[in-house]
């Protein structure tokens, strides 16, 4: 099983300078591949990422000699990623690939290519990692997992650098605690409501930080273009964005890990449908992202610990069904926090009721698939996940 540990790096000026150049090269190769891909496609051809890698390789010494300054694996991996982005798009798993912009999700592959059998892709010792063209470099903490180091991706968040180190290991980060079943309703104000009635509010610092972000972006818009003050304000804002993203990611990880460790069957809703029902643009964008990330984390962690995630059908009206008597109440609309069932009179909390319905759905789906509820449907194999 491949686990990824993301560790903050402590580069000196020269090293961070190299990182920035490698990110630039990686971004250039990605964008070059996208442009060529679209060109070939328009001309009626069938683009292939391997062919594009060969093409750029044959061009670079003459046309883009500066590319030789960084590890060749960086542009190669970028083109592989571009190919992956297209194949995700064609499988309807992702949006049409877009050109990368400087400063947004900057990253590059920093090892020397695939690890040979029995060898680490790069040496890691205690709090130090040795990267090609850079040498030994300090990390904020030692690598958490034991095993073969498969790959290293270096990325930037605001002004900090991180290494995502993928390790092939038998270690599971946690031990399963319970074998329950649960339904989960995701929301904006409440991060998640469980069918047990438990509400997970998510990080508290969140609102204060969002207010600060609003203030900062207003002050940024008042600064003169090209001025030193504007640059400073921009960096401040980027750091805050990174901080908020970290807090959010941390809360999601805690939630998804907790869910799989305590439950063998987890019911969730079709999150695309829910995302579309909202109207505030920014909130929706942020929410869509974290809903997608929630499902991604839940699914890969479920595989590790042998849990089953059941995604309810997009026509399943989880919030409109009475979980007590099963009657459908079309009067339940967005924004309603609670309702009385017109048929049996039970008083519902909207989100908790939805979560209970999702649990019922999940349990009945696994029961039909396996013959009985307790026959151990969770026969998942441990499987590999690649670094994202
Ligand atoms: Zn009812």
Boltz pocket constraint, residues with backbone or C-beta under 6 A from the ligand:
constraints:
  - pocket:
      binder: B
      contacts: [[A, 322], [A, 323], [A, 324], [A, 325], [A, 326], [A, 327], [A, 341], [A, 342], [A, 343], [A, 344], [A, 345], [A, 346]]
      max_distance: 6.0
